[in-house]
Amino acid sequence: MYWISDNYKWLFDGVAGAAVIAVIGWLFHHFSQGRQRGTAALNAQGAKVTNSPVASGSNISQNINSPTLNLSFPPTDEDQSSWPDVILECQWPSLVLESKIRRSHTVRKRPWMLRYRGPGAVYNVRVHRIDFGTYKAMFPFPVSTLTDTASVYPLVCRKSDGEVINDDLESLIRNPPSGCNVQRYAVESDGSGGEEILEVEIPVYISYDDKNGNQFRIKYLLRYDTHTETGEMMRLGRIERVAPK
């Protein structure tokens, strides 16, 4: 202490004073860096961070900014205003006005009508076959070009050999041969042991192409009452565009 009091002027004067000030500055810088290393900061903006430590303690800043992901999806409802529309009709009025013996096996072969009222034409218009177990009803000749109306007739044949039986679709529903599964489409039966079918609802599909090769499909439902012997074709749903194979 006596030495310091006797030499303090020398310590703070000249070169010795500058050396003392430099030592004090180095010590201050050293301790300030050590204090900064004790404070961890993680900033991972727009980057993927894995296996990073979780900061704990006080006066610790940990910032992790994840990137913003924007997704846009196309609309689910596609505009159908420009899609061509084909109408399928079956005119099966009551047989009350027809002169026939009830329950006879008269083959009527009533036509099915295809109608197109749009501009231009549609192509390859087809009524798809109807499955009846060992039998099928098919329309073997598609309408290659439809601009207005066209009549088509179903052919009922056996699947095994393709032989066409002497019957039409209406007579097949009313008097199915052995192995012909019409019951699968029945919505009402007489309730007796014979399970006579009173009413059926048969799904019918039509398909067609536009001038650009796009294919479309429409589902119909053929409802036929065997008691009154009347039928009607009901449209189900909207036009469907078939995805290309």
C-alpha atoms as an extended CHARMM CRD file, in Angstrom:
* protein
*
       245  EXT
         1         1  MET       CA              0.0000000000        0.0000000000        0.0000000000  PROA      1               0.0000000000
         2         2  TYR       CA              2.8470000000        2.3840000000        0.8770000000  PROA      2               0.0000000000
         3         3  TRP       CA              4.4850000000        1.5850000000       -2.4500000000  PROA      3               0.0000000000
         4         4  ILE       CA              1.3380000000        2.3750000000       -4.3980000000  PROA      4               0.0000000000
         5         5  SER       CA              0.8110000000        5.6440000000       -2.5360000000  PROA      5               0.0000000000
         6         6  ASP       CA              4.4050000000        6.6280000000       -3.1830000000  PROA      6               0.0000000000
         7         7  ASN       CA              4.3760000000        5.7130000000       -6.8720000000  PROA      7               0.0000000000
         8         8  TYR       CA              0.8330000000        6.4610000000       -8.0340000000  PROA      8               0.0000000000
         9         9  LYS       CA              2.0210000000        9.3740000000      -10.0900000000  PROA      9               0.0000000000
        10        10  TRP       CA              4.3540000000        7.0660000000      -11.9430000000  PROA      10              0.0000000000
        11        11  LEU       CA              1.5660000000        4.4760000000      -12.5720000000  PROA      11              0.0000000000
        12        12  PHE       CA             -0.7090000000        6.9770000000      -14.2710000000  PROA      12              0.0000000000
        13        13  ASP       CA              1.9410000000        8.9770000000      -16.0500000000  PROA      13              0.0000000000
        14        14  GLY       CA              3.6500000000        8.3130000000      -19.3780000000  PROA      14              0.0000000000
        15        15  VAL       CA              4.2150000000        4.8310000000      -20.7910000000  PROA      15              0.0000000000
        16        16  ALA       CA              3.3920000000        3.0270000000      -17.5570000000  PROA      16              0.0000000000
        17        17  GLY       CA              0.0130000000        4.6990000000      -17.4390000000  PROA      17              0.0000000000
        18        18  ALA       CA             -0.7790000000        3.6140000000      -20.9850000000  PROA      18              0.0000000000
        19        19  ALA       CA              0.1870000000        0.0230000000      -20.1860000000  PROA      19              0.0000000000
        20        20  VAL       CA             -2.0950000000       -0.0740000000      -17.1580000000  PROA      20              0.0000000000
        21        21  ILE       CA             -5.0170000000        1.2890000000      -19.1810000000  PROA      21              0.0000000000
        22        22  ALA       CA             -4.4420000000       -1.3440000000      -21.9100000000  PROA      22              0.0000000000
        23        23  VAL       CA             -4.4860000000       -4.1720000000      -19.3540000000  PROA      23              0.0000000000
        24        24  ILE       CA             -7.7240000000       -2.8960000000      -17.8710000000  PROA      24              0.0000000000
        25        25  GLY       CA             -9.3120000000       -2.6770000000      -21.3690000000  PROA      25              0.0000000000
        26        26  TRP       CA             -8.2470000000       -6.2600000000      -22.2450000000  PROA      26              0.0000000000
        27        27  LEU       CA             -9.7450000000       -7.6130000000      -19.0180000000  PROA      27              0.0000000000
        28        28  PHE       CA            -13.0460000000       -5.8140000000      -19.6920000000  PROA      28              0.0000000000
        29        29  HSD       CA            -13.2180000000       -7.1280000000      -23.3060000000  PROA      29              0.0000000000
        30        30  HSD       CA            -12.3980000000      -10.6930000000      -22.1730000000  PROA      30              0.0000000000
        31        31  PHE       CA            -15.1300000000      -10.8140000000      -19.5330000000  PROA      31              0.0000000000
        32        32  SER       CA            -17.7410000000       -9.2150000000      -21.8460000000  PROA      32              0.0000000000
        33        33  GLN       CA            -17.1240000000      -11.9000000000      -24.5330000000  PROA      33              0.0000000000
        34        34  GLY       CA            -17.5300000000      -14.6670000000      -21.9790000000  PROA      34              0.0000000000
        35        35  ARG       CA            -20.8290000000      -13.1890000000      -20.8870000000  PROA      35              0.0000000000
        36        36  GLN       CA            -22.0700000000      -13.0520000000      -24.4980000000  PROA      36              0.0000000000
        37        37  ARG       CA            -21.1890000000      -16.7110000000      -25.0470000000  PROA      37              0.0000000000
        38        38  GLY       CA            -23.4400000000      -17.5970000000      -22.1290000000  PROA      38              0.0000000000
        39        39  THR       CA            -26.4440000000      -16.1790000000      -24.0750000000  PROA      39              0.0000000000
        40        40  ALA       CA            -27.5700000000      -18.5770000000      -26.9030000000  PROA      40              0.0000000000
        41        41  ALA       CA            -29.6100000000      -17.3390000000      -29.8400000000  PROA      41              0.0000000000
        42        42  LEU       CA            -30.9560000000      -19.6170000000      -32.5830000000  PROA      42              0.0000000000
        43        43  ASN       CA            -32.3290000000      -17.9690000000      -35.6910000000  PROA      43              0.0000000000
        44        44  ALA       CA            -33.3540000000      -20.4230000000      -38.4620000000  PROA      44              0.0000000000
        45        45  GLN       CA            -35.4860000000      -18.3570000000      -40.7770000000  PROA      45              0.0000000000
        46        46  GLY       CA            -36.6160000000      -20.3130000000      -43.8380000000  PROA      46              0.0000000000
        47        47  ALA       CA            -34.4100000000      -23.3030000000      -42.9190000000  PROA      47              0.0000000000
        48        48  LYS       CA            -34.9870000000      -26.8090000000      -41.6000000000  PROA      48              0.0000000000
        49        49  VAL       CA            -33.6040000000      -27.3150000000      -38.0960000000  PROA      49              0.0000000000
        50        50  THR       CA            -33.1520000000      -30.8200000000      -36.6680000000  PROA      50              0.0000000000
        51        51  ASN       CA            -31.6800000000      -32.0760000000      -33.4080000000  PROA      51              0.0000000000
        52        52  SER       CA            -31.3500000000      -28.5320000000      -32.0680000000  PROA      52              0.0000000000
        53        53  PRO       CA            -31.0480000000      -28.0460000000      -28.2930000000  PROA      53              0.0000000000
        54        54  VAL       CA            -33.8990000000      -26.4960000000      -26.3980000000  PROA      54              0.0000000000
        55        55  ALA       CA            -32.7860000000      -23.3670000000      -24.6310000000  PROA      55              0.0000000000
        56        56  SER       CA            -33.4900000000      -22.9830000000      -20.9230000000  PROA      56              0.0000000000
        57        57  GLY       CA            -32.6980000000      -20.4210000000      -18.2980000000  PROA      57              0.0000000000
        58        58  SER       CA            -33.1360000000      -16.6730000000      -18.2250000000  PROA      58              0.0000000000
        59        59  ASN       CA            -32.2820000000      -13.9520000000      -20.7270000000  PROA      59              0.0000000000
        60        60  ILE       CA            -32.2290000000      -16.4960000000      -23.5790000000  PROA      60              0.0000000000
        61        61  SER       CA            -33.7450000000      -15.7520000000      -26.9800000000  PROA      61              0.0000000000
        62        62  GLN       CA            -34.6120000000      -18.6600000000      -29.3050000000  PROA      62              0.0000000000
        63        63  ASN       CA            -36.2580000000      -17.7380000000      -32.6400000000  PROA      63              0.0000000000
        64        64  ILE       CA            -37.3470000000      -20.3890000000      -35.1600000000  PROA      64              0.0000000000
        65        65  ASN       CA            -39.3030000000      -19.0270000000      -38.1310000000  PROA      65              0.0000000000
        66        66  SER       CA            -40.8440000000      -21.6950000000      -40.3910000000  PROA      66              0.0000000000
        67        67  PRO       CA            -41.5140000000      -20.8530000000      -44.0630000000  PROA      67              0.0000000000
        68        68  THR       CA            -45.0560000000      -20.0550000000      -45.1320000000  PROA      68              0.0000000000
        69        69  LEU       CA            -46.6170000000      -22.6990000000      -47.4600000000  PROA      69              0.0000000000
        70        70  ASN       CA            -49.4110000000      -21.5310000000      -49.7460000000  PROA      70              0.0000000000
        71        71  LEU       CA            -51.4490000000      -24.1620000000      -51.6310000000  PROA      71              0.0000000000
        72        72  SER       CA            -54.0660000000      -23.4830000000      -54.2730000000  PROA      72              0.0000000000
        73        73  PHE       CA            -56.5470000000      -26.1030000000      -55.4790000000  PROA      73              0.0000000000
        74        74  PRO       CA            -58.6470000000      -26.0390000000      -58.6670000000  PROA      74              0.0000000000
        75        75  PRO       CA            -62.4060000000      -25.6320000000      -58.2480000000  PROA      75              0.0000000000
        76        76  THR       CA            -64.2600000000      -28.9060000000      -57.6800000000  PROA      76              0.0000000000
        77        77  ASP       CA            -67.3410000000      -27.9620000000      -59.6830000000  PROA      77              0.0000000000
        78        78  GLU       CA            -66.4760000000      -27.8460000000      -63.3600000000  PROA      78              0.0000000000
        79        79  ASP       CA            -68.6070000000      -25.7690000000      -65.6920000000  PROA      79              0.0000000000
        80        80  GLN       CA            -70.9360000000      -28.1330000000      -67.5780000000  PROA      80              0.0000000000
        81        81  SER       CA            -72.7640000000      -25.5230000000      -69.6320000000  PROA      81              0.0000000000
        82        82  SER       CA            -70.7800000000      -26.4070000000      -72.7570000000  PROA      82              0.0000000000
        83        83  TRP       CA            -71.0430000000      -30.1910000000      -72.3460000000  PROA      83              0.0000000000
        84        84  PRO       CA            -73.2700000000      -31.9370000000      -74.9360000000  PROA      84              0.0000000000
        85        85  ASP       CA            -76.4300000000      -33.5030000000      -73.5180000000  PROA      85              0.0000000000
        86        86  VAL       CA            -78.1430000000      -36.6300000000      -74.8710000000  PROA      86              0.0000000000
        87        87  ILE       CA            -81.6690000000      -37.6430000000      -73.8030000000  PROA      87              0.0000000000
        88        88  LEU       CA            -82.8070000000      -41.2760000000      -73.5730000000  PROA      88              0.0000000000
        89        89  GLU       CA            -86.5410000000      -42.0130000000      -73.7470000000  PROA      89              0.0000000000
        90        90  CYS       CA            -88.6830000000      -45.1490000000      -73.6840000000  PROA      90              0.0000000000
        91        91  GLN       CA            -92.3410000000      -44.7230000000      -74.5790000000  PROA      91              0.0000000000
        92        92  TRP       CA            -94.0700000000      -47.6280000000      -72.8410000000  PROA      92              0.0000000000
        93        93  PRO       CA            -97.6660000000      -46.4630000000      -72.3000000000  PROA      93              0.0000000000
        94        94  SER       CA           -100.2770000000      -48.6280000000      -70.6530000000  PROA      94              0.0000000000
        95        95  LEU       CA           -101.5140000000      -51.5750000000      -72.6600000000  PROA      95              0.0000000000
        96        96  VAL       CA           -105.1000000000      -50.8470000000      -71.6860000000  PROA      96              0.0000000000
        97        97  LEU       CA           -105.6110000000      -49.1200000000      -75.0210000000  PROA      97              0.0000000000
        98        98  GLU       CA           -103.9190000000      -51.9100000000      -76.9420000000  PROA      98              0.0000000000
        99        99  SER       CA           -105.8410000000      -54.9060000000      -78.2470000000  PROA      99              0.0000000000
       100       100  LYS       CA           -104.0410000000      -57.9060000000      -76.7800000000  PROA      100             0.0000000000
       101       101  ILE       CA           -104.7100000000      -60.8740000000      -74.5600000000  PROA      101             0.0000000000
       102       102  ARG       CA           -103.3110000000      -60.1750000000      -71.1050000000  PROA      102             0.0000000000
       103       103  ARG       CA           -100.3170000000      -62.2530000000      -70.0870000000  PROA      103             0.0000000000
       104       104  SER       CA            -99.6490000000      -63.2170000000      -73.6920000000  PROA      104             0.0000000000
       105       105  HSD       CA            -96.0780000000      -63.4360000000      -74.9100000000  PROA      105             0.0000000000
       106       106  THR       CA            -96.4500000000      -60.9140000000      -77.6950000000  PROA      106             0.0000000000
       107       107  VAL       CA            -93.0860000000      -59.4250000000      -78.6320000000  PROA      107             0.0000000000
       108       108  ARG       CA            -93.6220000000      -55.6790000000      -78.8840000000  PROA      108             0.0000000000
       109       109  LYS       CA            -90.0620000000      -54.4210000000      -79.4150000000  PROA      109             0.0000000000
       110       110  ARG       CA            -90.8730000000      -50.8580000000      -78.4810000000  PROA      110             0.0000000000
       111       111  PRO       CA            -88.0910000000      -48.5080000000      -79.6000000000  PROA      111             0.0000000000
       112       112  TRP       CA            -85.7570000000      -46.5700000000      -77.3300000000  PROA      112             0.0000000000
       113       113  MET       CA            -85.2450000000      -42.9800000000      -78.5020000000  PROA      113             0.0000000000
       114       114  LEU       CA            -81.9800000000      -41.0410000000      -78.3570000000  PROA      114             0.0000000000
       115       115  ARG       CA            -82.2770000000      -37.2580000000      -78.7390000000  PROA      115             0.0000000000
       116       116  TYR       CA            -79.6370000000      -34.5720000000      -79.1230000000  PROA      116             0.0000000000
       117       117  ARG       CA            -80.6820000000      -30.9160000000      -79.3770000000  PROA      117             0.0000000000
       118       118  GLY       CA            -77.3190000000      -29.2000000000      -79.1860000000  PROA      118             0.0000000000
       119       119  PRO       CA            -75.2680000000      -27.5970000000      -81.9710000000  PROA      119             0.0000000000
       120       120  GLY       CA            -73.2510000000      -29.8250000000      -84.2420000000  PROA      120             0.0000000000
       121       121  ALA       CA            -73.2830000000      -33.5400000000      -83.4420000000  PROA      121             0.0000000000
       122       122  VAL       CA            -72.2020000000      -36.1650000000      -80.9260000000  PROA      122             0.0000000000
       123       123  TYR       CA            -70.5490000000      -39.4250000000      -81.8460000000  PROA      123             0.0000000000
       124       124  ASN       CA            -70.4490000000      -43.1010000000      -80.9000000000  PROA      124             0.0000000000
       125       125  VAL       CA            -73.6760000000      -42.8470000000      -78.8730000000  PROA      125             0.0000000000
       126       126  ARG       CA            -74.1350000000      -46.1440000000      -77.0580000000  PROA      126             0.0000000000
       127       127  VAL       CA            -76.6770000000      -47.6580000000      -74.6610000000  PROA      127             0.0000000000
       128       128  HSD       CA            -74.7130000000      -50.0490000000      -72.4790000000  PROA      128             0.0000000000
       129       129  ARG       CA            -75.7790000000      -53.6300000000      -71.9460000000  PROA      129             0.0000000000
       130       130  ILE       CA            -77.9350000000      -54.7180000000      -69.0080000000  PROA      130             0.0000000000
       131       131  ASP       CA            -76.9530000000      -57.7920000000      -67.0210000000  PROA      131             0.0000000000
       132       132  PHE       CA            -79.5850000000      -60.4350000000      -66.2010000000  PROA      132             0.0000000000
       133       133  GLY       CA            -77.4190000000      -63.2770000000      -64.9300000000  PROA      133             0.0000000000
       134       134  THR       CA            -77.1940000000      -65.8880000000      -67.6820000000  PROA      134             0.0000000000
       135       135  TYR       CA            -78.8350000000      -63.4340000000      -70.0950000000  PROA      135             0.0000000000
       136       136  LYS       CA            -78.0950000000      -59.8930000000      -71.1710000000  PROA      136             0.0000000000
       137       137  ALA       CA            -79.9060000000      -57.1290000000      -73.0020000000  PROA      137             0.0000000000
       138       138  MET       CA            -77.6120000000      -55.3410000000      -75.3910000000  PROA      138             0.0000000000
       139       139  PHE       CA            -77.7200000000      -52.6470000000      -78.0570000000  PROA      139             0.0000000000
       140       140  PRO       CA            -75.1170000000      -53.9230000000      -80.5180000000  PROA      140             0.0000000000
       141       141  PHE       CA            -75.1590000000      -51.0200000000      -82.9610000000  PROA      141             0.0000000000
       142       142  PRO       CA            -74.1070000000      -47.6230000000      -81.5500000000  PROA      142             0.0000000000
       143       143  VAL       CA            -75.2120000000      -44.4710000000      -83.3160000000  PROA      143             0.0000000000
       144       144  SER       CA            -72.0550000000      -43.2760000000      -85.0230000000  PROA      144             0.0000000000
       145       145  THR       CA            -73.2840000000      -39.6960000000      -85.5090000000  PROA      145             0.0000000000
       146       146  LEU       CA            -76.3020000000      -38.1910000000      -83.7530000000  PROA      146             0.0000000000
       147       147  THR       CA            -77.5760000000      -34.7740000000      -84.7860000000  PROA      147             0.0000000000
       148       148  ASP       CA            -81.2810000000      -35.0360000000      -83.9300000000  PROA      148             0.0000000000
       149       149  THR       CA            -83.0730000000      -38.3080000000      -83.0130000000  PROA      149             0.0000000000
       150       150  ALA       CA            -82.4010000000      -42.0060000000      -83.4810000000  PROA      150             0.0000000000
       151       151  SER       CA            -84.2060000000      -45.2320000000      -82.5230000000  PROA      151             0.0000000000
       152       152  VAL       CA            -82.3860000000      -48.2260000000      -81.0240000000  PROA      152             0.0000000000
       153       153  TYR       CA            -83.6940000000      -51.6780000000      -80.0750000000  PROA      153             0.0000000000
       154       154  PRO       CA            -82.3720000000      -54.0210000000      -77.3990000000  PROA      154             0.0000000000
       155       155  LEU       CA            -81.4560000000      -57.6200000000      -78.2020000000  PROA      155             0.0000000000
       156       156  VAL       CA            -81.8410000000      -60.2190000000      -75.4530000000  PROA      156             0.0000000000
       157       157  CYS       CA            -79.3880000000      -63.0940000000      -75.7480000000  PROA      157             0.0000000000
       158       158  ARG       CA            -77.7280000000      -65.8200000000      -73.7280000000  PROA      158             0.0000000000
       159       159  LYS       CA            -74.2400000000      -65.1170000000      -72.4860000000  PROA      159             0.0000000000
       160       160  SER       CA            -73.0110000000      -68.6630000000      -73.0190000000  PROA      160             0.0000000000
       161       161  ASP       CA            -73.4660000000      -68.8650000000      -76.7950000000  PROA      161             0.0000000000
       162       162  GLY       CA            -74.7250000000      -65.3950000000      -77.7570000000  PROA      162             0.0000000000
       163       163  GLU       CA            -77.9810000000      -66.7950000000      -79.1620000000  PROA      163             0.0000000000
       164       164  VAL       CA            -80.7540000000      -64.2290000000      -79.3890000000  PROA      164             0.0000000000
       165       165  ILE       CA            -83.9650000000      -65.4770000000      -77.8020000000  PROA      165             0.0000000000
       166       166  ASN       CA            -87.3970000000      -64.7810000000      -79.2510000000  PROA      166             0.0000000000
       167       167  ASP       CA            -88.2560000000      -62.0700000000      -76.7800000000  PROA      167             0.0000000000
       168       168  ASP       CA            -87.7860000000      -58.3790000000      -76.0840000000  PROA      168             0.0000000000
       169       169  LEU       CA            -86.7640000000      -56.6400000000      -72.8690000000  PROA      169             0.0000000000
       170       170  GLU       CA            -90.2940000000      -55.9450000000      -71.7160000000  PROA      170             0.0000000000
       171       171  SER       CA            -91.3490000000      -59.5580000000      -72.1560000000  PROA      171             0.0000000000
       172       172  LEU       CA            -88.1330000000      -60.6870000000      -70.4490000000  PROA      172             0.0000000000
       173       173  ILE       CA            -89.0560000000      -58.6830000000      -67.3490000000  PROA      173             0.0000000000
       174       174  ARG       CA            -92.5960000000      -60.0120000000      -67.2540000000  PROA      174             0.0000000000
       175       175  ASN       CA            -91.7820000000      -63.6400000000      -68.0520000000  PROA      175             0.0000000000
       176       176  PRO       CA            -88.0970000000      -64.3210000000      -67.3570000000  PROA      176             0.0000000000
       177       177  PRO       CA            -86.7530000000      -67.6890000000      -68.5720000000  PROA      177             0.0000000000
       178       178  SER       CA            -84.8990000000      -70.0880000000      -66.2810000000  PROA      178             0.0000000000
       179       179  GLY       CA            -81.5860000000      -68.6340000000      -65.1350000000  PROA      179             0.0000000000
       180       180  CYS       CA            -82.5710000000      -65.0770000000      -65.9920000000  PROA      180             0.0000000000
       181       181  ASN       CA            -82.0280000000      -63.0050000000      -62.8490000000  PROA      181             0.0000000000
       182       182  VAL       CA            -84.6060000000      -60.2140000000      -62.9760000000  PROA      182             0.0000000000
       183       183  GLN       CA            -85.1670000000      -60.4570000000      -59.2160000000  PROA      183             0.0000000000
       184       184  ARG       CA            -81.9860000000      -58.4720000000      -58.5820000000  PROA      184             0.0000000000
       185       185  TYR       CA            -83.7600000000      -55.3560000000      -59.8820000000  PROA      185             0.0000000000
       186       186  ALA       CA            -87.0930000000      -55.9710000000      -58.1330000000  PROA      186             0.0000000000
       187       187  VAL       CA            -88.3640000000      -53.2760000000      -55.7880000000  PROA      187             0.0000000000
       188       188  GLU       CA            -91.7390000000      -54.9340000000      -55.1470000000  PROA      188             0.0000000000
       189       189  SER       CA            -93.0020000000      -58.5220000000      -55.2470000000  PROA      189             0.0000000000
       190       190  ASP       CA            -96.3760000000      -60.0800000000      -54.6150000000  PROA      190             0.0000000000
       191       191  GLY       CA            -95.2190000000      -61.6530000000      -51.3490000000  PROA      191             0.0000000000
       192       192  SER       CA            -96.3700000000      -65.1400000000      -52.2860000000  PROA      192             0.0000000000
       193       193  GLY       CA            -94.1850000000      -68.2010000000      -52.4790000000  PROA      193             0.0000000000
       194       194  GLY       CA            -93.7060000000      -67.6780000000      -56.2030000000  PROA      194             0.0000000000
       195       195  GLU       CA            -92.2800000000      -64.1900000000      -55.5900000000  PROA      195             0.0000000000
       196       196  GLU       CA            -93.8300000000      -62.7320000000      -58.6990000000  PROA      196             0.0000000000
       197       197  ILE       CA            -92.1570000000      -59.4460000000      -59.5680000000  PROA      197             0.0000000000
       198       198  LEU       CA            -94.4950000000      -56.4720000000      -59.5960000000  PROA      198             0.0000000000
       199       199  GLU       CA            -92.0570000000      -53.6260000000      -60.2030000000  PROA      199             0.0000000000
       200       200  VAL       CA            -88.4200000000      -53.3080000000      -61.2060000000  PROA      200             0.0000000000
       201       201  GLU       CA            -85.8980000000      -50.4810000000      -61.3880000000  PROA      201             0.0000000000
       202       202  ILE       CA            -83.0730000000      -51.1890000000      -63.8140000000  PROA      202             0.0000000000
       203       203  PRO       CA            -80.0180000000      -48.8940000000      -64.1290000000  PROA      203             0.0000000000
       204       204  VAL       CA            -79.2350000000      -47.9300000000      -67.7330000000  PROA      204             0.0000000000
       205       205  TYR       CA            -76.1130000000      -46.0670000000      -68.8690000000  PROA      205             0.0000000000
       206       206  ILE       CA            -75.5030000000      -44.1730000000      -72.0830000000  PROA      206             0.0000000000
       207       207  SER       CA            -72.1770000000      -42.7680000000      -73.2880000000  PROA      207             0.0000000000
       208       208  TYR       CA            -71.1290000000      -40.5570000000      -76.1860000000  PROA      208             0.0000000000
       209       209  ASP       CA            -68.2210000000      -38.4660000000      -77.4840000000  PROA      209             0.0000000000
       210       210  ASP       CA            -67.9470000000      -34.8470000000      -78.5340000000  PROA      210             0.0000000000
       211       211  LYS       CA            -66.0150000000      -33.5900000000      -81.5670000000  PROA      211             0.0000000000
       212       212  ASN       CA            -62.8200000000      -33.3060000000      -79.5100000000  PROA      212             0.0000000000
       213       213  GLY       CA            -62.9180000000      -36.9400000000      -78.3950000000  PROA      213             0.0000000000
       214       214  ASN       CA            -64.0810000000      -36.2320000000      -74.8240000000  PROA      214             0.0000000000
       215       215  GLN       CA            -66.3630000000      -38.9850000000      -73.5400000000  PROA      215             0.0000000000
       216       216  PHE       CA            -69.4280000000      -38.3730000000      -71.4000000000  PROA      216             0.0000000000
       217       217  ARG       CA            -71.8120000000      -40.6280000000      -69.5130000000  PROA      217             0.0000000000
       218       218  ILE       CA            -75.3250000000      -40.3020000000      -68.0990000000  PROA      218             0.0000000000
       219       219  LYS       CA            -77.1400000000      -42.6920000000      -65.7530000000  PROA      219             0.0000000000
       220       220  TYR       CA            -80.8380000000      -43.4650000000      -66.1780000000  PROA      220             0.0000000000
       221       221  LEU       CA            -83.2520000000      -45.6980000000      -64.3180000000  PROA      221             0.0000000000
       222       222  LEU       CA            -85.8160000000      -47.8140000000      -66.1480000000  PROA      222             0.0000000000
       223       223  ARG       CA            -88.8760000000      -48.2950000000      -63.9390000000  PROA      223             0.0000000000
       224       224  TYR       CA            -91.3850000000      -50.8520000000      -65.1290000000  PROA      224             0.0000000000
       225       225  ASP       CA            -94.6550000000      -51.9360000000      -63.5210000000  PROA      225             0.0000000000
       226       226  THR       CA            -95.6050000000      -55.4570000000      -64.5630000000  PROA      226             0.0000000000
       227       227  HSD       CA            -99.1690000000      -55.0950000000      -63.2610000000  PROA      227             0.0000000000
       228       228  THR       CA           -100.1250000000      -52.0610000000      -65.3580000000  PROA      228             0.0000000000
       229       229  GLU       CA            -97.4810000000      -52.9280000000      -67.9630000000  PROA      229             0.0000000000
       230       230  THR       CA            -96.1940000000      -49.3830000000      -68.0950000000  PROA      230             0.0000000000
       231       231  GLY       CA            -92.6360000000      -48.1490000000      -68.0910000000  PROA      231             0.0000000000
       232       232  GLU       CA            -90.7610000000      -44.8970000000      -67.7730000000  PROA      232             0.0000000000
       233       233  MET       CA            -87.1450000000      -43.8030000000      -68.0740000000  PROA      233             0.0000000000
       234       234  MET       CA            -85.8770000000      -41.5690000000      -65.2760000000  PROA      234             0.0000000000
       235       235  ARG       CA            -82.6520000000      -39.6000000000      -65.4040000000  PROA      235             0.0000000000
       236       236  LEU       CA            -80.3750000000      -39.7810000000      -62.3860000000  PROA      236             0.0000000000
       237       237  GLY       CA            -77.7410000000      -37.1740000000      -61.6310000000  PROA      237             0.0000000000
       238       238  ARG       CA            -75.8310000000      -34.9280000000      -63.9960000000  PROA      238             0.0000000000
       239       239  ILE       CA            -73.5670000000      -35.4960000000      -66.9520000000  PROA      239             0.0000000000
       240       240  GLU       CA            -70.2900000000      -37.1800000000      -66.0700000000  PROA      240             0.0000000000
       241       241  ARG       CA            -67.1160000000      -36.7430000000      -68.0550000000  PROA      241             0.0000000000
       242       242  VAL       CA            -65.2510000000      -40.0300000000      -68.2710000000  PROA      242             0.0000000000
       243       243  ALA       CA            -61.5070000000      -39.8530000000      -67.6840000000  PROA      243             0.0000000000
       244       244  PRO       CA            -59.4770000000      -41.0800000000      -70.6790000000  PROA      244             0.0000000000
       245       245  LYS       CA            -57.9610000000      -44.5470000000      -70.3040000000  PROA      245             0.0000000000
